[in-house]
Amino acid sequence: MIIPELPPLPLLVATLAVALTAGLARGFSGFGSALIFIPLASAALGPQMAAATLVVVDNVTTLPLLPAAWRRANRKDVGALAAGALVGTPIGTWLLLRMDPVALRWGMCVLVVAMLVLLASGWRFRGKPALPLSLGVGLTSGFCSGASQMGGPPVVAYWLGGTTPMVEVRANIVLYFAASGLISTTAYLLGGVLDSRAVILAGMVLPVYALGVWGGARLFGLASEASFRRACFMLIALAALLGLPLWDHLR
């Protein structure tokens, strides 16, 4: 049996540290893990390996949340976004496979900044969900997920601003991301992005990420939600800055 070659130890340690930080952000604020993990992990592993690792980790860590989400979610609304993601994800995956890695990392960092501005602005969609708009949001989210696993902010902004009860909104988000993760996994398998090396690396990252999520949830009660969200915004901005190819000569 041939064991796939893993990244050098310094890069592996750096990836685990980033996973812990991303997990902490997810645990205490409920968002931001991909926006932190992808730019920095892409610098260490390359964009394809970073995206493939995260999709496995996310799929596994959300499994315990699915039964409750299935019961509480508006499955019709979730299905509309998932249908859009079914179209957008393969397009984003094609870009991940075809684009120059350095150029893609630049694009990812720009995308992180754009997503950060959207989240920090407090803007939310205030209208009622409609099928054409849901399909468009799902397509956009799917494209971002396929290219970089950063498809969360459009969906969060779309669903959080309406009159839907928060319990249902949270269930919708959990169920949609599970469906999106399955679509991304399929696209990555067909495209050759998700291979045995990515699965082994994800198995190493998963416990550290899960520990971060647990720790972040425990720390949430020590400060206000606003303080934690500001800390997350700063971490995301720092990740976008440090993930730039400008610093490659220093590594």
Backbone as numpy.savetxt, mean C-alpha at the origin, in Angstrom:
# Nx Ny Nz CAx CAy CAz Cx Cy Cz
17.21 -28.68 -4.39 16.35 -27.47 -4.39 17.23 -26.22 -4.39
16.95 -25.31 -5.31 17.73 -24.08 -5.43 17.08 -23.01 -4.56
17.85 -22.46 -3.63 17.35 -21.41 -2.76 17.63 -20.06 -3.43
16.59 -19.25 -3.66 16.81 -17.95 -4.32 17.76 -17.07 -3.51
18.55 -16.30 -4.24 19.50 -15.40 -3.58 18.76 -14.23 -2.95
19.06 -13.96 -1.69 18.43 -12.86 -0.97 19.30 -11.61 -1.06
18.74 -10.45 -0.74 19.54 -9.21 -0.77 20.68 -9.30 0.24
21.74 -8.53 0.02 22.83 -8.47 1.01 22.31 -8.08 2.38
23.02 -8.50 3.42 22.55 -8.30 4.80 22.23 -6.84 5.11
23.07 -5.87 4.74 22.72 -4.47 5.06 21.39 -4.04 4.45
21.13 -4.44 3.19 19.88 -4.07 2.55 18.70 -4.81 3.18
18.93 -6.05 3.58 17.88 -6.82 4.24 17.50 -6.18 5.58
18.51 -5.79 6.36 18.25 -5.14 7.65 17.51 -3.82 7.43
17.93 -3.06 6.42 17.26 -1.80 6.12 15.79 -2.03 5.74
15.55 -3.08 4.96 14.17 -3.40 4.56 13.32 -3.76 5.77
13.87 -4.53 6.69 13.13 -4.90 7.89 12.84 -3.68 8.76
13.80 -2.76 8.84 13.58 -1.53 9.61 12.47 -0.69 8.98
12.45 -0.62 7.65 11.40 0.12 6.96 10.05 -0.56 7.19
10.02 -1.90 7.16 8.77 -2.63 7.39 8.24 -2.37 8.80
9.12 -2.30 9.78 8.70 -2.01 11.14 8.09 -0.61 11.23
8.75 0.36 10.60 8.24 1.74 10.60 6.89 1.83 9.89
6.77 1.15 8.74 5.52 1.16 7.99 4.40 0.50 8.80
4.73 -0.59 9.50 3.74 -1.25 10.34 3.28 -0.36 11.49
4.22 0.34 12.11 3.85 1.29 13.17 2.88 2.35 12.66
3.18 2.88 11.47 2.30 3.89 10.89 0.91 3.33 10.65
0.85 2.11 10.13 -0.45 1.48 9.85 -1.20 1.22 11.15
-0.47 0.79 12.18 -1.11 0.44 13.45 -1.71 1.63 14.16
-0.99 2.78 14.16 -1.54 3.88 14.94 -2.32 4.91 14.14
-2.31 4.83 12.83 -3.09 5.80 12.07 -4.05 5.15 11.08
-3.84 3.88 10.77 -4.72 3.19 9.85 -4.36 3.38 8.39
-3.31 4.11 8.07 -2.92 4.31 6.68 -1.42 4.59 6.62
-0.90 4.72 5.40 0.46 5.20 5.21 1.52 4.13 5.07
1.18 2.85 5.26 2.22 1.82 5.24 2.89 1.72 3.87
2.08 1.66 2.81 2.66 1.54 1.47 3.43 2.79 1.08
2.91 3.96 1.50 3.57 5.22 1.14 4.93 5.36 1.82
5.11 4.66 2.94 6.42 4.65 3.61 7.29 3.52 3.08
6.71 2.33 2.95 7.49 1.15 2.60 8.02 1.21 1.16
7.15 1.55 0.21 7.52 1.42 -1.20 8.70 2.30 -1.61
8.72 3.62 -1.31 9.87 4.42 -1.76 11.20 3.93 -1.18
11.21 3.60 0.12 12.47 3.19 0.76 12.86 1.77 0.38
11.89 0.85 0.37 12.21 -0.53 -0.01 12.60 -0.61 -1.48
12.05 0.26 -2.32 12.43 0.28 -3.73 13.89 0.67 -3.89
14.36 1.56 -3.03 15.77 1.96 -3.08 16.68 0.80 -2.70
16.20 -0.06 -1.80 17.02 -1.19 -1.34 16.87 -2.42 -2.23
15.64 -2.67 -2.70 15.35 -3.93 -3.39 15.04 -3.77 -4.87
14.70 -2.56 -5.28 14.17 -2.35 -6.62 12.65 -2.29 -6.55
12.01 -1.55 -7.47 10.55 -1.36 -7.42 9.75 -2.65 -7.52
10.16 -3.57 -8.39 9.39 -4.80 -8.57 9.40 -5.65 -7.32
10.56 -5.85 -6.71 10.66 -6.68 -5.52 9.94 -6.03 -4.34
10.04 -4.72 -4.22 9.36 -4.03 -3.12 7.85 -4.19 -3.24
7.30 -4.01 -4.44 5.86 -4.13 -4.64 5.40 -5.57 -4.41
6.15 -6.54 -4.92 5.77 -7.95 -4.75 5.82 -8.36 -3.28
6.81 -7.89 -2.56 6.92 -8.21 -1.13 5.74 -7.65 -0.35
5.40 -6.39 -0.64 4.32 -5.75 0.11 2.97 -6.38 -0.16
2.72 -6.80 -1.41 1.41 -7.37 -1.71 1.20 -8.68 -0.96
2.25 -9.47 -0.79 2.13 -10.70 -0.01 1.89 -10.39 1.46
2.68 -9.46 2.00 2.55 -9.10 3.42 1.16 -8.54 3.70
0.67 -7.65 2.85 -0.65 -7.05 3.06 -1.76 -8.10 2.98
-1.66 -9.00 2.01 -2.69 -10.03 1.86 -2.78 -10.90 3.11
-1.64 -11.27 3.66 -1.65 -12.16 4.81 -2.14 -11.45 6.07
-1.67 -10.23 6.28 -2.02 -9.53 7.53 -3.49 -9.11 7.58
-4.16 -9.01 6.44 -5.57 -8.60 6.46 -6.53 -9.78 6.54
-6.05 -11.00 6.44 -6.93 -12.17 6.47 -7.85 -12.21 7.70
-7.34 -11.95 8.92 -8.23 -12.03 10.09 -9.36 -10.99 10.08
-9.22 -9.93 9.28 -10.22 -8.87 9.26 -11.36 -9.15 8.28
-11.19 -10.14 7.41 -12.14 -10.33 6.32 -13.53 -10.82 6.74
-13.66 -11.77 7.68 -15.01 -12.23 8.02 -15.94 -11.10 8.47
-15.44 -10.24 9.38 -16.26 -9.13 9.86 -16.52 -8.12 8.73
-15.51 -7.88 7.90 -15.68 -6.93 6.79 -16.72 -7.44 5.80
-16.72 -8.72 5.53 -17.69 -9.29 4.59 -19.12 -9.09 5.09
-19.33 -9.21 6.39 -20.67 -9.06 6.97 -21.13 -7.60 6.95
-20.21 -6.67 7.18 -20.59 -5.27 7.39 -20.47 -4.40 6.14
-19.75 -4.83 5.15 -19.48 -3.99 3.98 -20.69 -3.93 3.05
-20.73 -2.85 2.27 -21.67 -2.75 1.16 -20.99 -3.42 -0.03
-21.30 -4.69 -0.23 -20.55 -5.47 -1.22 -20.79 -4.99 -2.65
-21.93 -4.35 -2.88 -22.19 -3.78 -4.21 -21.22 -2.65 -4.51
-21.04 -1.74 -3.54 -20.09 -0.63 -3.73 -18.66 -1.14 -3.87
-18.31 -2.11 -3.04 -16.96 -2.68 -3.11 -16.75 -3.35 -4.46
-17.77 -4.06 -4.95 -17.65 -4.74 -6.23 -17.43 -3.78 -7.39
-18.06 -2.60 -7.31 -17.89 -1.60 -8.38 -16.44 -1.11 -8.44
-15.85 -0.82 -7.27 -14.45 -0.39 -7.25 -13.53 -1.53 -7.68
-13.84 -2.74 -7.25 -13.00 -3.89 -7.62 -13.05 -4.13 -9.12
-14.21 -3.88 -9.74 -14.31 -4.03 -11.19 -13.40 -3.03 -11.90
-13.35 -1.80 -11.38 -12.42 -0.82 -11.95 -10.97 -1.23 -11.75
-10.68 -1.77 -10.56 -9.31 -2.22 -10.27 -8.90 -3.37 -11.18
-9.87 -4.18 -11.58 -9.59 -5.31 -12.47 -9.05 -4.83 -13.81
-9.44 -3.63 -14.22 -8.93 -3.03 -15.46 -7.63 -2.27 -15.20
-7.59 -1.50 -14.11 -6.43 -0.64 -13.86 -5.18 -1.38 -13.42
-5.34 -2.46 -12.66 -4.17 -3.14 -12.10 -3.25 -3.74 -13.16
-3.78 -4.44 -14.18 -2.87 -4.95 -15.22 -2.11 -3.85 -15.95
-2.75 -2.69 -16.12 -2.05 -1.57 -16.79 -0.89 -1.10 -15.92
-1.16 -0.94 -14.61 -0.09 -0.54 -13.70 1.02 -1.58 -13.62
0.65 -2.86 -13.64 1.66 -3.93 -13.60 2.51 -3.91 -14.85
1.89 -3.66 -16.00 2.65 -3.54 -17.25 3.69 -2.42 -17.13
3.28 -1.30 -16.53 4.22 -0.19 -16.34 5.36 -0.61 -15.41
5.04 -1.33 -14.35 6.05 -1.80 -13.41 7.07 -2.70 -14.11
6.61 -3.51 -15.06 7.48 -4.44 -15.78 8.31 -3.75 -16.86
7.76 -2.73 -17.46 8.39 -2.15 -18.65 9.23 -0.90 -18.37
8.90 -0.18 -17.33 9.56 1.11 -17.10 10.94 0.93 -16.49
11.84 1.83 -16.85 13.18 1.82 -16.27 13.09 1.95 -14.75
13.78 1.09 -13.97 13.64 1.10 -12.51 13.92 2.45 -11.87
14.95 3.15 -12.35 15.28 4.45 -11.75 14.17 5.46 -12.06
13.71 5.48 -13.32 12.62 6.38 -13.68 11.35 6.05 -12.89
11.11 4.75 -12.69 9.94 4.35 -11.93 10.04 4.79 -10.48
11.24 4.73 -9.90 11.42 5.20 -8.53 11.17 6.69 -8.42
11.62 7.45 -9.41 11.29 8.88 -9.43 9.77 9.07 -9.46
9.12 8.32 -10.33 7.67 8.42 -10.43 6.98 8.04 -9.13
7.47 7.00 -8.45 6.89 6.58 -7.18 6.99 7.68 -6.13
8.16 8.30 -6.07 8.35 9.36 -5.07 7.44 10.56 -5.35
7.28 10.90 -6.63 6.35 11.98 -7.00 4.93 11.59 -6.62
4.57 10.31 -6.88 3.24 9.82 -6.54 3.01 9.87 -5.02
4.04 9.52 -4.25 3.92 9.57 -2.79 3.61 10.99 -2.35
4.33 11.96 -2.90 4.10 13.36 -2.53 2.68 13.78 -2.89
2.21 13.38 -4.09 0.85 13.73 -4.51 -0.18 13.10 -3.57
0.02 11.84 -3.20 -0.89 11.17 -2.28 -0.85 11.83 -0.90
0.34 12.24 -0.48 0.48 12.91 0.81 -0.28 14.22 0.84
-0.18 14.98 -0.24 -0.91 16.25 -0.33 -2.41 16.00 -0.26
-2.88 14.94 -0.94 -4.30 14.61 -0.92 -4.75 14.26 0.50
-3.97 13.43 1.20 -4.34 13.02 2.55 -4.27 14.19 3.53
-3.19 14.99 3.43 -2.99 16.07 4.39 -3.96 17.23 4.18
-4.47 17.37 2.95 -5.37 18.49 2.66 -6.71 18.35 3.36
-7.06 17.12 3.74 -8.35 16.90 4.36 -9.49 16.83 3.36
-9.18 16.91 2.04 -10.24 16.86 1.05 -10.90 15.49 1.04
-12.21 15.48 0.93 -12.97 14.24 0.84 -14.09 14.43 -0.18
-14.43 13.36 -0.87 -15.55 13.38 -1.80 -16.85 13.44 -1.00
-17.68 14.44 -1.25 -18.87 14.66 -0.44 -20.16 14.17 -1.09
-20.09 13.71 -2.31 -21.30 13.27 -3.00 -21.65 11.82 -2.66
-22.68 11.34 -3.33 -23.11 9.97 -3.14 -22.37 9.08 -4.14
-21.93 7.89 -3.71 -21.26 6.98 -4.65 -22.15 6.67 -5.84
-21.59 6.72 -7.02 -22.30 6.39 -8.25 -21.44 5.42 -9.05
-22.08 4.55 -9.82 -21.35 3.49 -10.50 -20.22 4.00 -11.41
-20.46 4.98 -12.30 -19.35 5.43 -13.16 -18.18 5.98 -12.36
-18.49 6.76 -11.30 -17.42 7.33 -10.48 -16.69 6.24 -9.70
-17.44 5.26 -9.18 -16.82 4.16 -8.45 -15.88 3.37 -9.35
-16.31 3.13 -10.58 -15.45 2.42 -11.53 -14.18 3.22 -11.81
-14.32 4.55 -11.93 -13.15 5.40 -12.18 -12.18 5.41 -11.02
-12.73 5.51 -9.80 -11.87 5.48 -8.61 -11.17 4.13 -8.50
-11.91 3.04 -8.76 -11.30 1.72 -8.72 -10.22 1.54 -9.77
-10.46 2.08 -10.96 -9.45 1.99 -12.02 -8.18 2.75 -11.61
-8.36 3.96 -11.07 -7.21 4.75 -10.63 -6.45 4.04 -9.52
-7.19 3.55 -8.54 -6.57 2.83 -7.43 -5.86 1.58 -7.92
-6.51 0.85 -8.82 -5.90 -0.36 -9.36 -4.62 -0.07 -10.13
-4.64 0.99 -10.91 -3.43 1.38 -11.65 -2.29 1.68 -10.68
-2.58 2.47 -9.63 -1.55 2.81 -8.64 -1.07 1.56 -7.90
-1.99 0.64 -7.62 -1.61 -0.59 -6.93 -0.74 -1.47 -7.82
-1.13 -1.60 -9.08 -0.33 -2.43 -9.99 1.07 -1.90 -10.19
1.19 -0.57 -10.27 2.50 0.03 -10.53 3.35 0.16 -9.28
2.68 0.29 -8.08 3.48 0.61 -6.89 2.86 0.18 -5.57
1.70 -0.48 -5.60 0.98 -0.86 -4.38 0.57 0.35 -3.54
0.39 1.49 -4.17 -0.01 2.71 -3.45 -1.38 3.18 -3.92
-2.35 2.27 -3.91 -3.68 2.60 -4.40 -4.67 3.01 -3.34
-4.22 3.19 -2.10 -5.14 3.46 -1.00 -5.77 4.84 -0.96
-4.99 5.93 -1.06 -5.56 7.27 -0.86 -6.77 7.61 -1.73
-6.83 7.27 -3.03 -8.04 7.62 -3.78 -9.30 6.97 -3.20
-9.16 5.72 -2.76 -10.31 5.00 -2.20 -10.71 5.60 -0.86
-9.73 5.88 -0.01 -10.00 6.45 1.31 -10.69 7.81 1.16
-10.17 8.65 0.28 -10.76 9.98 0.07 -12.18 9.87 -0.49
-12.43 8.87 -1.31 -13.74 8.68 -1.94 -14.78 8.25 -0.92
-14.42 7.34 -0.03 -15.39 6.76 0.88 -15.55 7.52 2.21
-14.52 8.21 2.65 -14.59 8.83 3.97 -15.44 10.09 4.01
-15.69 10.70 2.87 -16.36 11.99 2.88 -17.87 11.93 2.82
-18.44 10.77 2.60 -19.88 10.67 2.44 -20.61 10.51 3.76
-21.87 10.09 3.67 -22.70 9.93 4.85 -22.76 8.48 5.33
-21.99 7.61 4.69 -21.97 6.20 5.07 -21.41 6.06 6.48
-22.03 5.24 7.34 -21.50 5.03 8.69 -20.05 4.53 8.66
-19.25 4.98 9.63 -17.84 4.66 9.64 -17.57 3.15 9.73
-18.46 2.43 10.43 -18.28 0.98 10.53 -18.34 0.35 9.14
-19.28 0.82 8.34 -19.41 0.30 6.98 -18.27 0.75 6.10
-17.84 2.01 6.27 -16.73 2.53 5.47 -15.47 1.70 5.73
-15.18 1.45 7.00 -13.99 0.66 7.34 -14.09 -0.74 6.74
-15.28 -1.34 6.84 -15.47 -2.67 6.27 -15.30 -2.64 4.74
-15.83 -1.60 4.10 -15.67 -1.45 2.66 -14.19 -1.40 2.27
-13.42 -0.59 3.02 -12.00 -0.41 2.72 -11.25 -1.72 2.89
-11.51 -2.41 4.00 -10.83 -3.69 4.25 -11.15 -4.70 3.15
-12.43 -4.79 2.80 -12.84 -5.77 1.79 -12.30 -5.40 0.41
-12.32 -4.11 0.08 -11.78 -3.69 -1.22 -10.29 -3.98 -1.33
-9.54 -3.65 -0.28 -8.10 -3.89 -0.33 -7.78 -5.38 -0.42
-8.63 -6.22 0.17 -8.44 -7.66 0.03 -8.65 -8.08 -1.43
-9.71 -7.55 -2.05 -9.96 -7.86 -3.46 -8.86 -7.30 -4.35
-8.45 -6.07 -4.06 -7.37 -5.44 -4.83 -6.07 -6.22 -4.69
-5.81 -6.70 -3.46 -4.60 -7.50 -3.25 -4.62 -8.79 -4.04
-5.79 -9.41 -4.12 -5.91 -10.64 -4.91 -5.70 -10.37 -6.39
-6.25 -9.25 -6.87 -6.06 -8.87 -8.28 -4.59 -8.59 -8.55
-3.93 -7.84 -7.64 -2.51 -7.54 -7.81 -1.67 -8.81 -7.79
-1.98 -9.71 -6.87 -1.24 -10.96 -6.78 -1.33 -11.74 -8.08
-2.53 -11.82 -8.64 -2.72 -12.53 -9.91 -1.93 -11.87 -11.03
-2.01 -10.54 -11.11 -1.28 -9.82 -12.15 0.22 -9.99 -11.99
0.70 -9.95 -10.75 2.13 -10.10 -10.50 2.60 -11.52 -10.82
1.78 -12.52 -10.52 2.14 -13.90 -10.86 2.22 -14.08 -12.38
1.22 -13.57 -13.08 1.21 -13.69 -14.54 2.36 -12.91 -15.18
2.72 -11.79 -14.55 3.79 -10.97 -15.11 5.18 -11.39 -14.66
5.27 -12.35 -13.75 6.58 -12.80 -13.27 7.18 -11.90 -12.21
6.40 -10.93 -11.69 6.91 -10.05 -10.64 6.99 -10.80 -9.31
5.97 -11.60 -9.03 5.90 -12.35 -7.77 6.52 -13.72 -7.98
7.75 -13.88 -7.48 8.46 -15.14 -7.63 8.84 -15.69 -6.25
9.58 -16.78 -6.24 9.93 -17.44 -4.98 10.79 -16.53 -4.10
11.62 -15.71 -4.71 12.47 -14.80 -3.95 11.61 -13.79 -3.20
10.59 -13.25 -3.86 9.70 -12.29 -3.21 8.91 -12.94 -2.08
8.48 -14.18 -2.28 7.71 -14.89 -1.25 8.58 -15.13 -0.01
9.83 -15.56 -0.22 10.73 -15.79 0.91 11.01 -14.48 1.64
11.25 -13.43 0.89 11.52 -12.13 1.51 10.29 -11.64 2.28
9.10 -11.85 1.70 7.88 -11.45 2.39 7.72 -12.23 3.70
8.11 -13.51 3.70 8.04 -14.30 4.92 8.94 -13.76 6.01
10.06 -13.13 5.62 10.96 -12.53 6.59 10.42 -11.17 7.07
9.79 -10.45 6.18 9.28 -9.11 6.50 8.02 -9.20 7.34
7.19 -10.20 7.08 5.86 -10.28 7.69 5.86 -10.18 9.22
6.67 -10.96 9.95 6.62 -10.85 11.41 7.01 -9.46 11.92
7.98 -8.83 11.26 8.42 -7.49 11.68 7.32 -6.47 11.41
6.70 -6.58 10.25 5.60 -5.68 9.91 4.43 -5.86 10.88
4.09 -7.12 11.16 3.00 -7.40 12.10 3.30 -6.86 13.49
4.56 -6.98 13.91 4.97 -6.43 15.20 4.78 -4.91 15.20
5.12 -4.26 14.10 4.93 -2.82 14.00 3.46 -2.44 14.09
2.60 -3.19 13.40 1.16 -2.90 13.46 0.65 -3.05 14.89
1.07 -4.12 15.56 0.65 -4.34 16.95 1.16 -3.22 17.85
2.42 -2.85 17.70 2.99 -1.78 18.52 2.34 -0.44 18.25
2.06 -0.15 16.99 1.42 1.11 16.65 0.02 1.21 17.25
-0.72 0.10 17.22 -2.05 0.09 17.81 -1.98 0.31 19.32
-0.96 -0.27 19.97 -0.79 -0.09 21.42 -0.40 1.35 21.76
0.40 1.96 20.90 0.86 3.32 21.16 -0.20 4.38 20.86
-1.23 3.97 20.14 -2.23 4.95 19.70 -2.85 5.72 20.87
-3.03 5.06 22.01 -3.66 5.71 23.15 -2.78 6.70 23.88
-1.49 6.77 23.52 -0.58 7.66 24.24 -0.57 9.09 23.71
-1.19 9.31 22.57 -1.23 10.67 22.00 -2.50 10.82 21.20
-2.81 12.04 20.85 -4.03 12.28 20.08 -3.88 11.74 18.67
-5.03 11.45 18.06 -5.00 10.96 16.68 -4.37 11.99 15.76
-4.63 13.29 16.03 -4.07 14.34 15.18 -2.54 14.33 15.24
-1.99 14.12 16.43 -0.53 14.07 16.58 0.06 12.91 15.81
-0.60 11.76 15.91 -0.10 10.59 15.21 -0.19 10.77 13.71
-1.29 11.35 13.24 -1.42 11.56 11.80 -0.35 12.54 11.30
-0.05 13.57 12.09 1.02 14.49 11.69 2.36 13.77 11.63
2.59 12.88 12.60 3.83 12.09 12.59 3.89 11.22 11.35
2.74 10.63 10.97 2.70 9.81 9.76 3.00 10.64 8.51
2.41 11.83 8.44 2.67 12.69 7.29 4.17 12.99 7.17
4.81 13.26 8.32 6.25 13.55 8.29 7.06 12.32 7.86
6.65 11.14 8.34 7.34 9.91 7.95 7.19 9.65 6.45
5.99 9.88 5.92 5.75 9.67 4.49 6.60 10.64 3.67
6.64 11.91 4.09 7.45 12.90 3.38 8.93 12.52 3.41
9.38 12.05 4.58 10.78 11.63 4.71 11.07 10.43 3.83
10.11 9.49 3.75 10.30 8.31 2.90 10.41 8.70 1.44
9.57 9.65 1.00 9.64 10.12 -0.39 10.99 10.77 -0.66
11.51 11.52 0.30 12.79 12.20 0.13 13.94 11.20 0.09
13.97 10.28 1.06 15.07 9.32 1.14 15.02 8.28 0.03
13.82 8.05 -0.53 13.69 7.07 -1.59 14.13 7.57 -2.96
14.43 8.86 -3.08 14.84 9.41 -4.37 16.16 8.79 -4.84
16.28 8.53 -6.14 17.55 7.99 -6.68 18.73 8.94 -6.50
18.49 10.17 -6.08 19.58 11.14 -5.88 20.65 10.61 -4.94
20.25 9.78 -3.97 21.16 9.35 -2.92 21.83 8.01 -3.22
21.64 7.45 -4.40 22.16 6.12 -4.68 23.68 6.03 -4.54
24.35 7.11 -4.84 25.82 7.08 -4.77 26.32 7.00 -3.33
25.43 7.29 -2.37 25.83 7.23 -0.96 25.62 5.84 -0.36
24.89 4.97 -1.06 24.57 3.67 -0.51 25.69 2.68 -0.77
